[in-house]
C-alpha cells in the first residue's frame, strides 16, 4: 500500500506548524536571550532566575514567597529550590511577620551589594539582547511583558 499521499499531507501540516508556531518562536527567543544573561551573570555566581528573584524581593520589600511566585509566574517548587540556594548564599533571609502563618523574604545587605555588583554585567547583557531583538522587537517584548506583569502582580 502506498503511503505517499498521507505522508505528504502530514509533512505539509508539520511544515506549516514549524513555520508559523508562536510557541516555538517564543521558546527559541527565550533560550537565546536567556543565554546572553546567563553568560553575563555566571562569573558572579548567580543565575538569571536567581537574579530575577533577588530583584523582585528587593522591589517588593518583604514579600511572601507566594507573592514572588505570582509576580514572576514561577512554580512553587522552582521558587523554593532557588530560595534555598539564595538563602544559603546569604542573599536573602526569612524575616518574622505579624502573621505567623506566612513567612516573609528580605534581601540581605549581601544580596543588595550583589545586585549593584552585577549591574554592569546585566547592562551589557541588556545591550546584547536589544541588538539581537532589534529596537522594535525589544519594544514589543517590553510591552507584552509589561501587560503580563500588570495582569499577574500581587
Secondary structure, DSSP 8 states (H G I E B T S, - for coil): ---HHHHHHHHHHHHHHHHH-HHHHHHHHHHHHHHHHHHHHHTTT--HHHHHHHHHHHHHSS-BHHHHHHHHT--HHHHHHHHHHHHHHTSEEEE--SSTTS-EEEE-HHHHHHHHHHHHHHHHHHHHHHHHHHHHHHHHHHHHHHHHHHHH--
